[in-house]
Amino acid sequence: MDDFWPAVFALAPTVLIGLVFWFIMRALIRSDKSERKALAKIEAEERAKLGLPLEKVTAE
């Protein structure tokens, strides 16, 4: 049992950095998805104003 805590303390920084990286990547991917959705909405509105045919928008 004496070897357990040093191993946990040795692995903790790696796990924490991995979690921080995961949260950052998740935020970037979600923001990109939200931005694409907003741009598609704006493009559809502009096409409607110009009387152009609407394109199909696929929601992912």
PDB file with one MODEL, atoms N, CA, C and O in Angstrom:
MODEL        1
ATOM      1  N   MET A   1       0.817  -1.199   0.000  1.00  0.00           N
ATOM      2  CA  MET A   1       0.000   0.000   0.000  1.00  0.00           C
ATOM      3  C   MET A   1       0.862   1.265   0.000  1.00  0.00           C
ATOM      4  O   MET A   1       0.388   2.351  -0.335  1.00  0.00           O
ATOM      5  N   ASP A   2       2.132   1.109   0.379  1.00  0.00           N
ATOM      6  CA  ASP A   2       3.028   2.271   0.390  1.00  0.00           C
ATOM      7  C   ASP A   2       3.334   2.765  -1.031  1.00  0.00           C
ATOM      8  O   ASP A   2       3.687   3.929  -1.218  1.00  0.00           O
ATOM      9  N   ASP A   3       3.201   1.897  -2.016  1.00  0.00           N
ATOM     10  CA  ASP A   3       3.488   2.282  -3.395  1.00  0.00           C
ATOM     11  C   ASP A   3       2.283   2.895  -4.094  1.00  0.00           C
ATOM     12  O   ASP A   3       2.424   3.415  -5.201  1.00  0.00           O
ATOM     13  N   PHE A   4       1.120   2.851  -3.491  1.00  0.00           N
ATOM     14  CA  PHE A   4      -0.110   3.309  -4.145  1.00  0.00           C
ATOM     15  C   PHE A   4      -0.154   4.831  -4.295  1.00  0.00           C
ATOM     16  O   PHE A   4      -0.364   5.334  -5.398  1.00  0.00           O
ATOM     17  N   TRP A   5       0.039   5.561  -3.207  1.00  0.00           N
ATOM     18  CA  TRP A   5      -0.090   7.024  -3.258  1.00  0.00           C
ATOM     19  C   TRP A   5       0.961   7.718  -4.109  1.00  0.00           C
ATOM     20  O   TRP A   5       0.627   8.665  -4.821  1.00  0.00           O
ATOM     21  N   PRO A   6       2.209   7.290  -4.067  1.00  0.00           N
ATOM     22  CA  PRO A   6       3.171   7.925  -4.984  1.00  0.00           C
ATOM     23  C   PRO A   6       2.791   7.718  -6.457  1.00  0.00           C
ATOM     24  O   PRO A   6       3.006   8.602  -7.286  1.00  0.00           O
ATOM     25  N   ALA A   7       2.227   6.552  -6.776  1.00  0.00           N
ATOM     26  CA  ALA A   7       1.807   6.298  -8.154  1.00  0.00           C
ATOM     27  C   ALA A   7       0.643   7.217  -8.524  1.00  0.00           C
ATOM     28  O   ALA A   7       0.599   7.735  -9.639  1.00  0.00           O
ATOM     29  N   VAL A   8      -0.291   7.424  -7.610  1.00  0.00           N
ATOM     30  CA  VAL A   8      -1.424   8.320  -7.868  1.00  0.00           C
ATOM     31  C   VAL A   8      -0.924   9.747  -8.052  1.00  0.00           C
ATOM     32  O   VAL A   8      -1.368  10.449  -8.961  1.00  0.00           O
ATOM     33  N   PHE A   9      -0.020  10.171  -7.210  1.00  0.00           N
ATOM     34  CA  PHE A   9       0.519  11.530  -7.319  1.00  0.00           C
ATOM     35  C   PHE A   9       1.341  11.697  -8.606  1.00  0.00           C
ATOM     36  O   PHE A   9       1.393  12.793  -9.163  1.00  0.00           O
ATOM     37  N   ALA A  10       1.968  10.643  -9.071  1.00  0.00           N
ATOM     38  CA  ALA A  10       2.748  10.725 -10.300  1.00  0.00           C
ATOM     39  C   ALA A  10       1.828  10.815 -11.526  1.00  0.00           C
ATOM     40  O   ALA A  10       2.168  11.489 -12.498  1.00  0.00           O
ATOM     41  N   LEU A  11       0.687  10.155 -11.492  1.00  0.00           N
ATOM     42  CA  LEU A  11      -0.219  10.142 -12.626  1.00  0.00           C
ATOM     43  C   LEU A  11      -1.200  11.319 -12.629  1.00  0.00           C
ATOM     44  O   LEU A  11      -1.749  11.657 -13.677  1.00  0.00           O
ATOM     45  N   ALA A  12      -1.423  11.933 -11.494  1.00  0.00           N
ATOM     46  CA  ALA A  12      -2.407  13.014 -11.387  1.00  0.00           C
ATOM     47  C   ALA A  12      -2.146  14.174 -12.346  1.00  0.00           C
ATOM     48  O   ALA A  12      -3.091  14.610 -13.004  1.00  0.00           O
ATOM     49  N   PRO A  13      -0.933  14.701 -12.470  1.00  0.00           N
ATOM     50  CA  PRO A  13      -0.719  15.816 -13.407  1.00  0.00           C
ATOM     51  C   PRO A  13      -1.049  15.447 -14.861  1.00  0.00           C
ATOM     52  O   PRO A  13      -1.613  16.258 -15.596  1.00  0.00           O
ATOM     53  N   THR A  14      -0.702  14.242 -15.264  1.00  0.00           N
ATOM     54  CA  THR A  14      -0.987  13.807 -16.626  1.00  0.00           C
ATOM     55  C   THR A  14      -2.488  13.722 -16.861  1.00  0.00           C
ATOM     56  O   THR A  14      -2.984  14.161 -17.899  1.00  0.00           O
ATOM     57  N   VAL A  15      -3.203  13.165 -15.912  1.00  0.00           N
ATOM     58  CA  VAL A  15      -4.653  13.044 -16.035  1.00  0.00           C
ATOM     59  C   VAL A  15      -5.298  14.424 -16.052  1.00  0.00           C
ATOM     60  O   VAL A  15      -6.209  14.666 -16.844  1.00  0.00           O
ATOM     61  N   LEU A  16      -4.849  15.317 -15.206  1.00  0.00           N
ATOM     62  CA  LEU A  16      -5.425  16.659 -15.158  1.00  0.00           C
ATOM     63  C   LEU A  16      -5.162  17.432 -16.454  1.00  0.00           C
ATOM     64  O   LEU A  16      -6.056  18.109 -16.961  1.00  0.00           O
ATOM     65  N   ILE A  17      -3.957  17.336 -16.984  1.00  0.00           N
ATOM     66  CA  ILE A  17      -3.646  17.999 -18.256  1.00  0.00           C
ATOM     67  C   ILE A  17      -4.501  17.402 -19.373  1.00  0.00           C
ATOM     68  O   ILE A  17      -4.975  18.128 -20.246  1.00  0.00           O
ATOM     69  N   GLY A  18      -4.697  16.092 -19.348  1.00  0.00           N
ATOM     70  CA  GLY A  18      -5.550  15.443 -20.338  1.00  0.00           C
ATOM     71  C   GLY A  18      -6.985  15.933 -20.260  1.00  0.00           C
ATOM     72  O   GLY A  18      -7.620  16.149 -21.293  1.00  0.00           O
ATOM     73  N   LEU A  19      -7.504  16.113 -19.061  1.00  0.00           N
ATOM     74  CA  LEU A  19      -8.863  16.625 -18.887  1.00  0.00           C
ATOM     75  C   LEU A  19      -8.989  18.068 -19.366  1.00  0.00           C
ATOM     76  O   LEU A  19      -9.980  18.431 -20.000  1.00  0.00           O
ATOM     77  N   VAL A  20      -8.002  18.877 -19.068  1.00  0.00           N
ATOM     78  CA  VAL A  20      -8.017  20.270 -19.537  1.00  0.00           C
ATOM     79  C   VAL A  20      -7.997  20.302 -21.061  1.00  0.00           C
ATOM     80  O   VAL A  20      -8.748  21.061 -21.674  1.00  0.00           O
ATOM     81  N   PHE A  21      -7.142  19.485 -21.677  1.00  0.00           N
ATOM     82  CA  PHE A  21      -7.076  19.404 -23.134  1.00  0.00           C
ATOM     83  C   PHE A  21      -8.412  18.964 -23.709  1.00  0.00           C
ATOM     84  O   PHE A  21      -8.869  19.520 -24.708  1.00  0.00           O
ATOM     85  N   TRP A  22      -9.047  17.969 -23.090  1.00  0.00           N
ATOM     86  CA  TRP A  22     -10.337  17.462 -23.561  1.00  0.00           C
ATOM     87  C   TRP A  22     -11.406  18.557 -23.494  1.00  0.00           C
ATOM     88  O   TRP A  22     -12.173  18.722 -24.443  1.00  0.00           O
ATOM     89  N   PHE A  23     -11.467  19.305 -22.393  1.00  0.00           N
ATOM     90  CA  PHE A  23     -12.451  20.380 -22.270  1.00  0.00           C
ATOM     91  C   PHE A  23     -12.226  21.474 -23.318  1.00  0.00           C
ATOM     92  O   PHE A  23     -13.184  21.997 -23.887  1.00  0.00           O
ATOM     93  N   ILE A  24     -10.970  21.815 -23.570  1.00  0.00           N
ATOM     94  CA  ILE A  24     -10.664  22.844 -24.564  1.00  0.00           C
ATOM     95  C   ILE A  24     -11.068  22.375 -25.958  1.00  0.00           C
ATOM     96  O   ILE A  24     -11.692  23.130 -26.704  1.00  0.00           O
ATOM     97  N   MET A  25     -10.726  21.152 -26.316  1.00  0.00           N
ATOM     98  CA  MET A  25     -11.080  20.621 -27.633  1.00  0.00           C
ATOM     99  C   MET A  25     -12.592  20.519 -27.786  1.00  0.00           C
ATOM    100  O   MET A  25     -13.127  20.802 -28.859  1.00  0.00           O
ATOM    101  N   ARG A  26     -13.279  20.120 -26.734  1.00  0.00           N
ATOM    102  CA  ARG A  26     -14.737  20.017 -26.770  1.00  0.00           C
ATOM    103  C   ARG A  26     -15.363  21.389 -27.002  1.00  0.00           C
ATOM    104  O   ARG A  26     -16.304  21.523 -27.784  1.00  0.00           O
ATOM    105  N   ALA A  27     -14.844  22.397 -26.328  1.00  0.00           N
ATOM    106  CA  ALA A  27     -15.358  23.762 -26.497  1.00  0.00           C
ATOM    107  C   ALA A  27     -15.117  24.265 -27.919  1.00  0.00           C
ATOM    108  O   ALA A  27     -15.993  24.901 -28.506  1.00  0.00           O
ATOM    109  N   LEU A  28     -13.940  23.987 -28.475  1.00  0.00           N
ATOM    110  CA  LEU A  28     -13.639  24.413 -29.844  1.00  0.00           C
ATOM    111  C   LEU A  28     -14.561  23.741 -30.856  1.00  0.00           C
ATOM    112  O   LEU A  28     -15.068  24.391 -31.770  1.00  0.00           O
ATOM    113  N   ILE A  29     -14.770  22.466 -30.692  1.00  0.00           N
ATOM    114  CA  ILE A  29     -15.628  21.735 -31.635  1.00  0.00           C
ATOM    115  C   ILE A  29     -17.067  22.215 -31.533  1.00  0.00           C
ATOM    116  O   ILE A  29     -17.736  22.390 -32.551  1.00  0.00           O
ATOM    117  N   ARG A  30     -17.547  22.428 -30.314  1.00  0.00           N
ATOM    118  CA  ARG A  30     -18.919  22.912 -30.147  1.00  0.00           C
ATOM    119  C   ARG A  30     -19.081  24.329 -30.685  1.00  0.00           C
ATOM    120  O   ARG A  30     -20.118  24.648 -31.266  1.00  0.00           O
ATOM    121  N   SER A  31     -18.087  25.176 -30.505  1.00  0.00           N
ATOM    122  CA  SER A  31     -18.205  26.547 -31.012  1.00  0.00           C
ATOM    123  C   SER A  31     -18.188  26.544 -32.540  1.00  0.00           C
ATOM    124  O   SER A  31     -18.901  27.328 -33.165  1.00  0.00           O
ATOM    125  N   ASP A  32     -17.389  25.676 -33.141  1.00  0.00           N
ATOM    126  CA  ASP A  32     -17.364  25.573 -34.597  1.00  0.00           C
ATOM    127  C   ASP A  32     -18.723  25.108 -35.112  1.00  0.00           C
ATOM    128  O   ASP A  32     -19.222  25.623 -36.112  1.00  0.00           O
ATOM    129  N   LYS A  33     -19.310  24.151 -34.439  1.00  0.00           N
ATOM    130  CA  LYS A  33     -20.626  23.642 -34.837  1.00  0.00           C
ATOM    131  C   LYS A  33     -21.683  24.740 -34.735  1.00  0.00           C
ATOM    132  O   LYS A  33     -22.522  24.878 -35.626  1.00  0.00           O
ATOM    133  N   SER A  34     -21.647  25.512 -33.669  1.00  0.00           N
ATOM    134  CA  SER A  34     -22.603  26.604 -33.483  1.00  0.00           C
ATOM    135  C   SER A  34     -22.398  27.694 -34.537  1.00  0.00           C
ATOM    136  O   SER A  34     -23.364  28.258 -35.050  1.00  0.00           O
ATOM    137  N   GLU A  35     -21.145  27.983 -34.853  1.00  0.00           N
ATOM    138  CA  GLU A  35     -20.856  29.011 -35.855  1.00  0.00           C
ATOM    139  C   GLU A  35     -21.353  28.577 -37.234  1.00  0.00           C
ATOM    140  O   GLU A  35     -21.912  29.388 -37.973  1.00  0.00           O
ATOM    141  N   ARG A  36     -21.157  27.327 -37.579  1.00  0.00           N
ATOM    142  CA  ARG A  36     -21.638  26.831 -38.871  1.00  0.00           C
ATOM    143  C   ARG A  36     -23.155  26.932 -38.963  1.00  0.00           C
ATOM    144  O   ARG A  36     -23.699  27.289 -40.008  1.00  0.00           O
ATOM    145  N   LYS A  37     -23.830  26.617 -37.871  1.00  0.00           N
ATOM    146  CA  LYS A  37     -25.292  26.693 -37.857  1.00  0.00           C
ATOM    147  C   LYS A  37     -25.753  28.139 -38.033  1.00  0.00           C
ATOM    148  O   LYS A  37     -26.697  28.403 -38.778  1.00  0.00           O
ATOM    149  N   ALA A  38     -25.096  29.070 -37.355  1.00  0.00           N
ATOM    150  CA  ALA A  38     -25.466  30.486 -37.463  1.00  0.00           C
ATOM    151  C   ALA A  38     -25.188  31.013 -38.877  1.00  0.00           C
ATOM    152  O   ALA A  38     -25.995  31.762 -39.427  1.00  0.00           O
ATOM    153  N   LEU A  39     -24.057  30.627 -39.462  1.00  0.00           N
ATOM    154  CA  LEU A  39     -23.742  31.071 -40.824  1.00  0.00           C
ATOM    155  C   LEU A  39     -24.728  30.503 -41.838  1.00  0.00           C
ATOM    156  O   LEU A  39     -25.089  31.184 -42.798  1.00  0.00           O
ATOM    157  N   ALA A  40     -25.162  29.277 -41.638  1.00  0.00           N
ATOM    158  CA  ALA A  40     -26.142  28.683 -42.548  1.00  0.00           C
ATOM    159  C   ALA A  40     -27.470  29.432 -42.471  1.00  0.00           C
ATOM    160  O   ALA A  40     -28.142  29.629 -43.483  1.00  0.00           O
ATOM    161  N   LYS A  41     -27.837  29.842 -41.269  1.00  0.00           N
ATOM    162  CA  LYS A  41     -29.079  30.600 -41.094  1.00  0.00           C
ATOM    163  C   LYS A  41     -28.981  31.957 -41.795  1.00  0.00           C
ATOM    164  O   LYS A  41     -29.912  32.372 -42.485  1.00  0.00           O
ATOM    165  N   ILE A  42     -27.864  32.638 -41.617  1.00  0.00           N
ATOM    166  CA  ILE A  42     -27.657  33.943 -42.257  1.00  0.00           C
ATOM    167  C   ILE A  42     -27.662  33.783 -43.779  1.00  0.00           C
ATOM    168  O   ILE A  42     -28.265  34.589 -44.489  1.00  0.00           O
ATOM    169  N   GLU A  43     -26.998  32.757 -44.271  1.00  0.00           N
ATOM    170  CA  GLU A  43     -26.958  32.544 -45.717  1.00  0.00           C
ATOM    171  C   GLU A  43     -28.362  32.271 -46.266  1.00  0.00           C
ATOM    172  O   GLU A  43     -28.719  32.769 -47.334  1.00  0.00           O
ATOM    173  N   ALA A  44     -29.157  31.484 -45.537  1.00  0.00           N
ATOM    174  CA  ALA A  44     -30.521  31.203 -45.986  1.00  0.00           C
ATOM    175  C   ALA A  44     -31.352  32.481 -46.028  1.00  0.00           C
ATOM    176  O   ALA A  44     -32.144  32.679 -46.950  1.00  0.00           O
ATOM    177  N   GLU A  45     -31.173  33.351 -45.027  1.00  0.00           N
ATOM    178  CA  GLU A  45     -31.906  34.622 -45.012  1.00  0.00           C
ATOM    179  C   GLU A  45     -31.501  35.504 -46.195  1.00  0.00           C
ATOM    180  O   GLU A  45     -32.353  36.127 -46.828  1.00  0.00           O
ATOM    181  N   GLU A  46     -30.213  35.554 -46.487  1.00  0.00           N
ATOM    182  CA  GLU A  46     -29.732  36.371 -47.604  1.00  0.00           C
ATOM    183  C   GLU A  46     -30.218  35.812 -48.945  1.00  0.00           C
ATOM    184  O   GLU A  46     -30.576  36.577 -49.840  1.00  0.00           O
ATOM    185  N   ARG A  47     -30.232  34.489 -49.084  1.00  0.00           N
ATOM    186  CA  ARG A  47     -30.730  33.891 -50.318  1.00  0.00           C
ATOM    187  C   ARG A  47     -32.210  34.200 -50.490  1.00  0.00           C
ATOM    188  O   ARG A  47     -32.668  34.454 -51.604  1.00  0.00           O
ATOM    189  N   ALA A  48     -32.962  34.179 -49.389  1.00  0.00           N
ATOM    190  CA  ALA A  48     -34.396  34.475 -49.460  1.00  0.00           C
ATOM    191  C   ALA A  48     -34.612  35.936 -49.878  1.00  0.00           C
ATOM    192  O   ALA A  48     -35.520  36.231 -50.654  1.00  0.00           O
ATOM    193  N   LYS A  49     -33.779  36.846 -49.362  1.00  0.00           N
ATOM    194  CA  LYS A  49     -33.898  38.262 -49.727  1.00  0.00           C
ATOM    195  C   LYS A  49     -33.654  38.473 -51.214  1.00  0.00           C
ATOM    196  O   LYS A  49     -34.308  39.306 -51.842  1.00  0.00           O
ATOM    197  N   LEU A  50     -32.717  37.724 -51.777  1.00  0.00           N
ATOM    198  CA  LEU A  50     -32.361  37.883 -53.188  1.00  0.00           C
ATOM    199  C   LEU A  50     -33.254  37.053 -54.107  1.00  0.00           C
ATOM    200  O   LEU A  50     -33.142  37.147 -55.330  1.00  0.00           O
ATOM    201  N   GLY A  51     -34.120  36.259 -53.540  1.00  0.00           N
ATOM    202  CA  GLY A  51     -35.014  35.439 -54.335  1.00  0.00           C
ATOM    203  C   GLY A  51     -34.352  34.224 -54.950  1.00  0.00           C
ATOM    204  O   GLY A  51     -34.860  33.662 -55.920  1.00  0.00           O
ATOM    205  N   LEU A  52     -33.226  33.814 -54.397  1.00  0.00           N
ATOM    206  CA  LEU A  52     -32.533  32.636 -54.901  1.00  0.00           C
ATOM    207  C   LEU A  52     -33.140  31.379 -54.273  1.00  0.00           C
ATOM    208  O   LEU A  52     -33.745  31.451 -53.203  1.00  0.00           O
ATOM    209  N   PRO A  53     -32.980  30.235 -54.930  1.00  0.00           N
ATOM    210  CA  PRO A  53     -33.528  29.007 -54.333  1.00  0.00           C
ATOM    211  C   PRO A  53     -32.782  28.660 -53.054  1.00  0.00           C
ATOM    212  O   PRO A  53     -31.573  28.865 -52.943  1.00  0.00           O
ATOM    213  N   LEU A  54     -33.525  28.132 -52.096  1.00  0.00           N
ATOM    214  CA  LEU A  54     -32.916  27.742 -50.827  1.00  0.00           C
ATOM    215  C   LEU A  54     -32.216  26.404 -50.976  1.00  0.00           C
ATOM    216  O   LEU A  54     -32.705  25.495 -51.646  1.00  0.00           O
ATOM    217  N   GLU A  55     -31.085  26.307 -50.350  1.00  0.00           N
ATOM    218  CA  GLU A  55     -30.344  25.044 -50.363  1.00  0.00           C
ATOM    219  C   GLU A  55     -30.760  24.229 -49.156  1.00  0.00           C
ATOM    220  O   GLU A  55     -31.158  24.777 -48.128  1.00  0.00           O
ATOM    221  N   LYS A  56     -30.665  22.931 -49.285  1.00  0.00           N
ATOM    222  CA  LYS A  56     -30.979  22.071 -48.145  1.00  0.00           C
ATOM    223  C   LYS A  56     -29.870  22.223 -47.121  1.00  0.00           C
ATOM    224  O   LYS A  56     -28.688  22.182 -47.460  1.00  0.00           O
ATOM    225  N   VAL A  57     -30.261  22.400 -45.861  1.00  0.00           N
ATOM    226  CA  VAL A  57     -29.299  22.501 -44.771  1.00  0.00           C
ATOM    227  C   VAL A  57     -29.393  21.232 -43.956  1.00  0.00           C
ATOM    228  O   VAL A  57     -30.457  20.895 -43.438  1.00  0.00           O
ATOM    229  N   THR A  58     -28.295  20.538 -43.842  1.00  0.00           N
ATOM    230  CA  THR A  58     -28.300  19.297 -43.071  1.00  0.00           C
ATOM    231  C   THR A  58     -27.840  19.604 -41.649  1.00  0.00           C
ATOM    232  O   THR A  58     -26.777  20.183 -41.428  1.00  0.00           O
ATOM    233  N   ALA A  59     -28.664  19.203 -40.705  1.00  0.00           N
ATOM    234  CA  ALA A  59     -28.297  19.387 -39.296  1.00  0.00           C
ATOM    235  C   ALA A  59     -27.524  18.180 -38.833  1.00  0.00           C
ATOM    236  O   ALA A  59     -27.974  17.043 -38.973  1.00  0.00           O
ATOM    237  N   GLU A  60     -26.345  18.439 -38.277  1.00  0.00           N
ATOM    238  CA  GLU A  60     -25.513  17.333 -37.784  1.00  0.00           C
ATOM    239  C   GLU A  60     -25.587  17.261 -36.298  1.00  0.00           C
ATOM    240  O   GLU A  60     -24.957  16.397 -35.690  1.00  0.00           O
TER     241      GLU A  60
ENDMDL
END
